[in-house]
Amino acid sequence: MYLLEPPRERRLLWLLALTQFTLIMDFMVMMPLGPQIMEAFKIGPAAFATAVSVYSWCAGLSGLLAATYIDRFDRRRLLLVMYAAFVLSNLACALAPNYGWLLGARAFAGISGGVIGSLVMTIIGDVIPAERRGAATGTVMTAFSIAAVAGVPAGVLLGAHFGWASAFYLLVALSAMAWIACVNLVPPLREHLATAPAPISQTLPALWSLTRQPNHLRAFLLTFTMMVSHMMVIPFIAPTLVANHGVSPGQLAWIYMAGGAATFFTARAIGRLSDSYGKHKMFCVLGALSIAPILFLTYMPNLPYLAILAFFPCFMVLISGRMIPMQALLTTVPDPAKRGAFLSLNNAIQSVGTGCGAWLGGLLLTNTADGHIVGYGINGLVAVAIVVFGLFWVYTVKATAAAPAKPQGIGDNAAA
């Protein structure tokens, strides 16, 4: 393991957070731009849903394939190549002249984004000691908060005034700046190459062997079930608030901004608590506390807008907070030489869980004649049942012994 000096470590973590921010914004900004995109390409809701979901499915597939090669390269070099592909994919989205082009560009964005997401968590595992990995994960996961508070509202605002493509031009500019920062701030990370990788002919059997290790399999199941629980509720918040509670699209922006702002201030604190009190324990505490807000949201009575605005930060803090100790725990599960492959496979499973949760949640919802959405409470009950399962299952996932840290000097930041 590398040991960076504290200032360099902080800069690297915030750069990884910025990288993660662009990935999250890329995924999130599509949904509120739906009406404009459907109008621009003359497509219906089913075709638009395909354009949204193709990102997750391709991210999952690319994460699975990345597990066969991610540990064969310097992390820095692979990050720069895949992030450049991500920038180009979003430029292709912005320039899309027709629906087929847009669909291909979204698939390309998912392919590159799936690998980058794996690399971000892998680099954390390479650079940050296990006893501080929770705080580091919390720092990187503030990207979700920043995306909710600033990124998505900015993209939607630009889309409203200058067309849907302007949101992707903004994303291209932000991603290009982050890529330049990666060139200058991410050190070469080659320590894992000290162990000769398996021949290509053995790669797929080696990948399969990851799923045959009981501790890995238990970790993958935890990831899959928690993402299903997540996505049975979260994608349907905005439609339900608008259809059932009279919240206007403009008011939604303030609701999400309030929730994102709250998580920005709590994510790092949750990460530090995970390091101090244990990742298993913090996951259980936050998971148990999240049950009441899930049920309240999915069975919400008619409330004034200000009451909903006040409730949403609590919901977001607990829902997103439980993922921080879980993600930190997962970086401790594999041996260092297999960390990249393990996290790539886990990222693929996370994407599959995301798609399955949204798909299952949509199946349980129906529209009444007057436009109301019914069945959201069933989604909440299923999501809570999965959370309860996770509270017990997480204790079956064990961390491996931490490897000793290897000091790295200032001069090691040279480009590979």
C-alpha positions in Angstrom: 0.0 0.0 0.0 1.1 3.6 -0.7 1.3 6.2 2.0 0.9 9.7 0.7 1.7 12.8 2.7 -1.5 14.3 4.2 -1.8 17.3 1.8 -1.4 15.1 -1.3 -3.8 12.6 0.1 -6.5 15.3 0.7 -6.0 16.6 -2.8 -6.3 13.2 -4.3 -9.5 12.4 -2.4 -11.2 15.6 -3.5 -10.1 15.0 -7.1 -11.6 11.5 -6.9 -14.8 13.1 -5.4 -14.9 15.5 -8.4 -14.4 12.5 -10.8 -17.3 10.7 -9.0 -19.4 13.9 -9.2 -19.2 13.9 -13.0 -20.2 10.2 -13.2 -23.2 10.8 -10.9 -24.3 14.0 -12.7 -24.1 12.2 -16.0 -26.5 9.5 -14.7 -28.8 11.8 -12.8 -29.2 14.7 -15.2 -30.9 12.6 -17.9 -34.1 12.0 -15.9 -35.3 15.6 -15.3 -34.4 16.4 -19.0 -36.8 13.7 -20.2 -39.6 16.0 -21.5 -37.1 18.0 -23.6 -35.3 15.0 -25.0 -38.6 13.2 -25.9 -39.7 16.3 -27.7 -36.4 16.8 -29.5 -36.2 13.3 -30.8 -40.0 12.6 -31.1 -39.8 9.5 -28.9 -42.2 8.2 -26.3 -41.6 7.4 -22.6 -40.5 3.8 -23.3 -37.8 4.8 -25.7 -36.6 7.5 -23.2 -36.5 4.9 -20.4 -34.3 2.8 -22.6 -31.9 5.7 -23.1 -31.7 6.1 -19.3 -31.4 2.4 -18.4 -28.8 1.6 -21.1 -26.3 3.5 -19.1 -26.7 1.3 -16.0 -26.7 -2.0 -18.0 -23.6 -1.0 -20.0 -21.8 0.2 -16.8 -22.5 -3.2 -15.3 -21.2 -5.0 -18.3 -18.1 -2.9 -18.6 -17.4 -3.3 -14.9 -17.6 -7.1 -15.3 -15.2 -7.0 -18.2 -12.9 -4.6 -16.4 -12.5 -7.2 -13.7 -10.5 -9.2 -16.2 -7.9 -6.5 -16.9 -8.0 -3.7 -14.3 -5.2 -5.2 -12.2 -2.9 -5.5 -15.2 -2.3 -1.7 -15.6 -1.1 1.3 -13.6 -4.3 2.7 -12.0 -3.4 6.2 -13.1 -2.9 5.4 -16.8 -6.1 3.4 -17.0 -8.0 6.2 -15.3 -6.8 8.8 -17.8 -7.7 6.6 -20.8 -11.2 5.7 -19.6 -11.9 9.3 -18.4 -10.9 10.7 -21.8 -13.4 8.2 -23.3 -16.1 9.4 -20.8 -15.5 13.0 -21.9 -15.9 12.1 -25.6 -19.0 10.1 -24.9 -20.7 13.1 -23.3 -19.7 15.3 -26.2 -21.3 12.7 -28.5 -24.5 13.0 -26.3 -24.5 16.7 -26.7 -24.0 16.5 -30.5 -26.5 13.6 -31.1 -28.6 14.3 -34.2 -31.0 11.5 -33.7 -32.2 8.9 -31.2 -30.0 6.1 -32.4 -26.9 8.3 -31.9 -28.1 9.3 -28.4 -28.6 5.7 -27.4 -25.1 4.7 -28.6 -23.5 7.7 -26.8 -25.3 6.8 -23.6 -24.1 3.2 -23.9 -20.5 4.4 -24.5 -20.8 6.7 -21.4 -21.9 3.7 -19.4 -19.1 1.5 -20.6 -16.4 4.1 -19.7 -18.2 5.2 -16.5 -18.4 1.6 -15.2 -14.7 1.3 -15.3 -14.0 4.7 -13.8 -16.3 3.9 -10.8 -14.4 0.8 -10.1 -11.1 2.6 -10.4 -12.1 5.3 -7.9 -12.8 2.8 -5.2 -9.7 0.7 -6.1 -7.5 3.8 -5.7 -9.0 4.5 -2.3 -8.2 0.9 -1.4 -4.6 1.3 -2.7 -3.8 4.6 -1.0 -5.8 4.9 2.2 -5.1 2.6 5.2 -8.1 0.4 6.2 -8.5 2.2 9.5 -9.1 5.5 7.7 -10.9 4.2 4.6 -14.4 5.0 6.0 -13.6 8.7 6.2 -12.0 8.6 2.8 -15.1 7.0 1.3 -17.2 9.6 3.0 -15.2 12.4 1.4 -15.5 10.8 -2.1 -19.2 10.2 -1.6 -19.9 13.9 -1.0 -19.9 13.8 -4.8 -23.5 12.7 -4.6 -24.4 15.7 -2.4 -22.6 18.1 -4.7 -24.4 16.6 -7.7 -27.8 17.0 -6.0 -27.1 20.5 -4.8 -25.3 22.0 -7.7 -24.7 19.7 -10.7 -28.2 18.5 -11.6 -30.0 21.8 -10.9 -27.4 23.7 -13.0 -27.9 21.2 -15.8 -31.7 21.4 -15.7 -31.5 25.2 -15.6 -29.3 25.3 -18.6 -31.5 22.8 -20.4 -34.6 25.0 -19.7 -33.0 28.1 -21.2 -30.6 26.8 -23.9 -31.8 23.3 -24.8 -31.2 19.8 -23.4 -27.7 19.5 -25.0 -26.4 22.4 -23.0 -26.4 20.2 -19.8 -24.1 17.8 -21.5 -21.8 20.5 -22.8 -21.5 21.6 -19.2 -20.6 18.1 -18.2 -18.0 17.9 -20.9 -16.3 21.1 -19.6 -16.3 19.9 -16.0 -15.0 16.4 -17.0 -12.3 17.9 -19.2 -11.1 20.0 -16.3 -11.1 17.0 -13.9 -9.1 15.0 -16.5 -6.4 17.7 -16.6 -6.3 17.7 -12.8 -5.9 13.9 -12.8 -2.9 14.2 -15.1 -1.2 16.5 -12.5 -2.4 15.0 -9.2 -2.9 11.3 -9.5 0.4 9.5 -8.8 1.5 6.3 -10.6 -0.1 3.3 -8.8 1.8 0.2 -9.8 2.4 -1.7 -6.5 -0.2 -4.3 -7.4 1.9 -5.1 -10.5 4.6 -6.6 -8.3 2.5 -9.7 -8.3 2.5 -11.0 -11.9 -1.0 -11.1 -13.3 -2.4 -14.4 -14.5 -2.2 -15.2 -18.2 -5.1 -14.0 -20.3 -6.2 -17.7 -20.8 -6.6 -17.9 -17.0 -8.3 -14.5 -16.6 -11.9 -15.6 -16.9 -11.4 -18.7 -14.6 -9.7 -16.4 -12.1 -12.7 -14.0 -12.3 -15.0 -16.8 -11.8 -12.9 -17.9 -8.8 -13.8 -14.5 -7.2 -17.4 -15.5 -7.1 -16.6 -18.9 -5.6 -15.0 -17.4 -2.5 -17.7 -17.4 0.2 -16.7 -14.0 1.7 -16.7 -12.4 -1.8 -20.1 -13.9 -2.6 -21.5 -12.6 0.6 -20.2 -9.1 -0.2 -21.7 -9.2 -3.7 -25.1 -10.3 -2.3 -25.0 -7.4 0.2 -24.3 -4.9 -2.7 -27.0 -6.3 -4.9 -29.7 -6.3 -2.3 -29.0 -2.9 -1.0 -29.0 -1.4 -4.5 -32.3 -3.1 -5.2 -33.7 -1.6 -1.9 -32.3 1.9 -2.9 -33.8 1.9 -6.4 -37.2 0.6 -5.5 -37.8 4.0 -3.8 -35.5 6.7 -5.1 -36.4 6.9 -8.8 -40.1 7.3 -8.0 -39.8 10.1 -5.4 -40.2 13.0 -7.9 -43.1 11.5 -9.9 -44.9 10.6 -6.7 -44.5 14.0 -5.2 -45.7 15.7 -8.3 -48.6 13.3 -9.0 -49.8 12.7 -5.5 -48.8 15.7 -3.4 -49.1 18.6 -5.8 -45.4 19.5 -5.8 -44.4 21.5 -8.9 -41.2 20.7 -10.9 -39.7 23.9 -9.8 -40.2 23.1 -6.1 -38.5 19.7 -6.7 -35.2 21.4 -7.3 -35.3 23.0 -3.8 -36.2 19.6 -2.2 -33.3 17.9 -3.8 -31.0 20.7 -3.1 -32.0 20.6 0.6 -31.3 16.9 0.8 -28.0 17.2 -1.0 -26.8 20.0 1.2 -27.5 17.9 4.3 -25.6 14.9 3.0 -22.7 17.2 2.1 -22.2 18.0 5.7 -22.9 14.5 7.1 -21.1 12.2 4.6 -17.6 12.8 6.0 -18.8 12.6 9.6 -20.4 9.3 8.9 -17.2 8.1 7.4 -15.2 9.1 10.4 -17.7 7.4 12.7 -17.4 4.2 10.6 -13.6 4.2 11.3 -14.1 4.9 15.0 -17.0 2.5 15.8 -16.7 -0.1 13.1 -18.1 -0.3 9.6 -20.5 -3.1 10.4 -22.0 -1.3 13.4 -22.4 2.0 11.6 -24.1 0.3 8.6 -26.6 -1.4 11.0 -27.3 1.8 12.9 -28.0 3.9 9.8 -29.8 1.0 8.1 -32.2 0.7 11.1 -32.7 4.4 11.3 -33.5 4.6 7.6 -36.6 2.3 7.9 -38.9 4.9 9.4 -38.2 7.6 6.7 -38.7 5.0 3.9 -42.1 4.1 5.3 -43.1 7.7 5.9 -42.1 8.7 2.4 -43.9 5.8 0.7 -47.0 6.2 2.8 -46.8 10.0 3.1 -50.1 11.8 3.8 -50.9 15.2 2.3 -48.5 17.7 3.8 -47.6 21.3 3.2 -44.7 21.8 0.9 -42.5 23.2 3.7 -43.1 20.1 5.8 -41.9 17.9 2.8 -38.9 20.2 2.4 -38.0 19.8 6.1 -38.4 16.0 6.0 -36.3 15.3 2.9 -32.8 16.1 4.3 -33.4 13.5 7.1 -34.4 11.0 4.5 -31.4 11.7 2.3 -28.9 11.6 5.1 -30.0 8.2 6.3 -30.5 6.6 2.9 -27.2 7.7 1.4 -25.4 7.5 4.8 -25.8 3.7 5.1 -23.9 3.3 1.8 -20.8 4.9 3.2 -19.8 2.2 5.8 -20.9 -0.5 3.3 -18.6 0.8 0.5 -15.7 1.3 3.0 -16.2 -2.3 4.2 -16.2 -3.7 0.7 -12.7 -2.2 0.0 -11.4 -4.3 2.9 -12.8 -7.7 1.7 -10.3 -8.7 -1.1 -6.6 -9.3 -1.0 -4.7 -6.2 -2.4 -3.6 -8.0 -5.6 -7.3 -8.8 -6.4 -8.8 -5.5 -5.2 -9.3 -4.0 -8.6 -10.9 -7.1 -10.1 -13.1 -7.5 -7.0 -14.3 -3.9 -7.0 -14.9 -4.0 -10.8 -17.1 -7.1 -10.3 -18.8 -5.5 -7.4 -19.4 -2.3 -9.4 -21.0 -4.5 -12.1 -23.3 -6.1 -9.6 -24.2 -2.7 -8.2 -25.3 -1.6 -11.7 -27.3 -4.7 -12.2 -28.9 -4.2 -8.8 -29.7 -0.6 -9.8 -31.5 -1.7 -12.9 -33.3 -4.6 -11.2 -34.5 -2.3 -8.4 -35.9 0.4 -10.7 -37.5 -2.3 -13.0 -39.1 -4.1 -10.0 -40.2 -0.8 -8.5 -41.9 0.2 -11.7 -43.8 -3.0 -12.0 -45.4 -2.4 -8.6 -46.7 1.0 -9.5 -49.8 1.9 -11.5 -51.5 5.2 -12.5 -55.2 5.9 -11.7 -57.5 7.6 -14.0 -56.9 11.0 -12.4 -53.1 10.6 -12.7 -52.3 9.5 -9.2 -49.6 6.9 -8.6 -50.6 3.9 -6.4 -48.5 1.1 -5.1 -45.6 3.2 -3.7 -46.3 1.9 -0.2 -45.6 -1.7 -1.4 -42.3 -0.5 -2.8 -41.5 0.9 0.6 -42.4 -2.4 2.4 -40.2 -4.5 0.1 -37.4 -2.0 0.4 -37.6 -2.2 4.2 -37.7 -6.0 4.2 -34.5 -6.0 2.1 -32.9 -3.5 4.6 -33.7 -5.7 7.5 -32.1 -8.6 5.7 -29.0 -6.5 5.2 -28.7 -5.6 8.9 -28.1 -9.3 9.6 -26.3 -10.2 6.5 -23.6 -7.6 6.8 -22.0 -9.4 9.7 -21.3 -12.3 7.4 -19.0 -10.1 5.3 -15.4 -10.1 6.8 -12.4 -7.9 6.1 -9.0 -9.3 5.2 -5.9 -8.4 7.2 -4.5 -5.0 6.2 -1.1 -4.9 4.4 1.7 -2.7 5.7 1.9 0.8 4.2 4.7 1.6 1.8 5.9 5.3 2.0 5.8 7.2 -1.3 7.8 10.4 -1.7 7.0 13.6 -3.5 9.0 12.6 -6.5 6.8 9.6 -7.1 4.1 11.8 -8.6 5.8 11.9 -12.0 3.7 10.9 -14.9 3.8 7.2 -15.9 
